[in-house]
Amino acid sequence: MEKDDALLYFLSKEERDSFMLMNVVLTKEVWERYKDQFDLMEKYTNATYIAVEKAGHNLQIEQPEIFESVVKSWMRRYAMC
């Protein structure tokens, strides 16, 4: 595992715990991409973040039942169907 201890020192406990749980490479570059996702949620208030175990970039193919359930739930919540 690649780890930048100086970066981890400056993160809050909540940020550090979340970041370490969700990533294998713990560097500044990865943190910036990771943090950007959550910063966008402040702008897009209907956004939802979901972490799915054993999922890659094609959840709709790899785990279609989970994908369908999440999308349907999100659409019901925001009255799109």
BALOBA-1460 file (C-alpha; in Angstrom, 3 decimals):
// residues 81
<rec num="1" residu="m" x="0.000" y="0.000" z="0.000"/>
<rec num="2" residu="e" x="1.296" y="3.443" z="-0.923"/>
<rec num="3" residu="k" x="0.727" y="5.969" z="1.863"/>
<rec num="4" residu="d" x="1.516" y="9.655" z="2.389"/>
<rec num="5" residu="d" x="1.735" y="10.067" z="6.182"/>
<rec num="6" residu="a" x="2.092" y="13.857" z="5.935"/>
<rec num="7" residu="l" x="-1.232" y="14.107" z="4.083"/>
<rec num="8" residu="l" x="-2.996" y="11.798" z="6.544"/>
<rec num="9" residu="y" x="-1.727" y="13.910" z="9.458"/>
<rec num="10" residu="f" x="-3.512" y="17.022" z="8.151"/>
<rec num="11" residu="l" x="-6.882" y="15.337" z="7.510"/>
<rec num="12" residu="s" x="-9.556" y="15.332" z="10.180"/>
<rec num="13" residu="k" x="-10.200" y="11.984" z="11.869"/>
<rec num="14" residu="e" x="-13.457" y="11.597" z="9.923"/>
<rec num="15" residu="e" x="-11.780" y="12.384" z="6.595"/>
<rec num="16" residu="r" x="-8.816" y="10.120" z="7.355"/>
<rec num="17" residu="d" x="-10.965" y="7.164" z="8.449"/>
<rec num="18" residu="s" x="-13.238" y="7.432" z="5.423"/>
<rec num="19" residu="f" x="-10.338" y="7.896" z="3.003"/>
<rec num="20" residu="m" x="-8.373" y="4.955" z="4.409"/>
<rec num="21" residu="l" x="-11.419" y="2.706" z="4.315"/>
<rec num="22" residu="m" x="-12.211" y="3.486" z="0.672"/>
<rec num="23" residu="n" x="-8.723" y="3.572" z="-0.895"/>
<rec num="24" residu="v" x="-5.608" y="1.446" z="-1.183"/>
<rec num="25" residu="v" x="-3.331" y="4.209" z="-2.461"/>
<rec num="26" residu="l" x="-3.295" y="6.972" z="0.147"/>
<rec num="27" residu="t" x="-1.586" y="9.851" z="-1.640"/>
<rec num="28" residu="k" x="-2.429" y="13.516" z="-2.161"/>
<rec num="29" residu="e" x="-3.456" y="12.927" z="-5.786"/>
<rec num="30" residu="v" x="-5.920" y="10.185" z="-4.831"/>
<rec num="31" residu="w" x="-7.239" y="12.288" z="-1.916"/>
<rec num="32" residu="e" x="-7.970" y="15.200" z="-4.247"/>
<rec num="33" residu="r" x="-9.987" y="12.989" z="-6.618"/>
<rec num="34" residu="y" x="-11.771" y="11.325" z="-3.699"/>
<rec num="35" residu="k" x="-12.576" y="14.643" z="-1.995"/>
<rec num="36" residu="d" x="-13.792" y="16.195" z="-5.269"/>
<rec num="37" residu="q" x="-16.598" y="13.621" z="-5.426"/>
<rec num="38" residu="f" x="-17.947" y="14.734" z="-2.062"/>
<rec num="39" residu="d" x="-17.447" y="18.417" z="-2.794"/>
<rec num="40" residu="l" x="-19.731" y="17.995" z="-5.812"/>
<rec num="41" residu="m" x="-22.473" y="16.651" z="-3.560"/>
<rec num="42" residu="e" x="-22.741" y="20.108" z="-1.983"/>
<rec num="43" residu="k" x="-23.565" y="21.540" z="-5.411"/>
<rec num="44" residu="y" x="-25.835" y="18.687" z="-6.514"/>
<rec num="45" residu="t" x="-28.121" y="18.332" z="-3.518"/>
<rec num="46" residu="n" x="-30.002" y="15.338" z="-4.937"/>
<rec num="47" residu="a" x="-26.762" y="13.374" z="-5.376"/>
<rec num="48" residu="t" x="-26.315" y="10.094" z="-3.547"/>
<rec num="49" residu="y" x="-23.028" y="8.362" z="-2.719"/>
<rec num="50" residu="i" x="-23.090" y="4.595" z="-2.504"/>
<rec num="51" residu="a" x="-20.117" y="2.283" z="-1.963"/>
<rec num="52" residu="v" x="-20.685" y="-1.263" z="-3.198"/>
<rec num="53" residu="e" x="-18.371" y="-4.108" z="-2.230"/>
<rec num="54" residu="k" x="-16.714" y="-6.043" z="-5.047"/>
<rec num="55" residu="a" x="-17.809" y="-3.488" z="-7.626"/>
<rec num="56" residu="g" x="-15.781" y="-1.974" z="-10.419"/>
<rec num="57" residu="h" x="-16.668" y="0.647" z="-12.985"/>
<rec num="58" residu="n" x="-19.598" y="-1.300" z="-14.455"/>
<rec num="59" residu="l" x="-21.980" y="-1.948" z="-11.590"/>
<rec num="60" residu="q" x="-24.901" y="-2.217" z="-14.026"/>
<rec num="61" residu="i" x="-23.184" y="-5.269" z="-15.579"/>
<rec num="62" residu="e" x="-21.345" y="-6.730" z="-12.582"/>
<rec num="63" residu="q" x="-24.209" y="-6.507" z="-10.076"/>
<rec num="64" residu="p" x="-27.366" y="-5.558" z="-11.997"/>
<rec num="65" residu="e" x="-29.740" y="-6.287" z="-9.103"/>
<rec num="66" residu="i" x="-28.007" y="-3.799" z="-6.821"/>
<rec num="67" residu="f" x="-27.731" y="-1.232" z="-9.609"/>
<rec num="68" residu="e" x="-31.423" y="-1.525" z="-10.471"/>
<rec num="69" residu="s" x="-32.499" y="-1.330" z="-6.839"/>
<rec num="70" residu="v" x="-30.404" y="1.782" z="-6.172"/>
<rec num="71" residu="v" x="-31.543" y="3.574" z="-9.333"/>
<rec num="72" residu="k" x="-35.221" y="2.773" z="-8.735"/>
<rec num="73" residu="s" x="-34.976" y="3.919" z="-5.122"/>
<rec num="74" residu="w" x="-33.300" y="7.184" z="-6.160"/>
<rec num="75" residu="m" x="-35.881" y="7.799" z="-8.862"/>
<rec num="76" residu="r" x="-38.787" y="7.163" z="-6.453"/>
<rec num="77" residu="r" x="-37.227" y="9.525" z="-3.927"/>
<rec num="78" residu="y" x="-37.118" y="12.304" z="-6.483"/>
<rec num="79" residu="a" x="-40.417" y="11.383" z="-8.206"/>
<rec num="80" residu="m" x="-38.919" y="10.593" z="-11.598"/>
<rec num="81" residu="c" x="-40.941" y="7.453" z="-12.205"/>
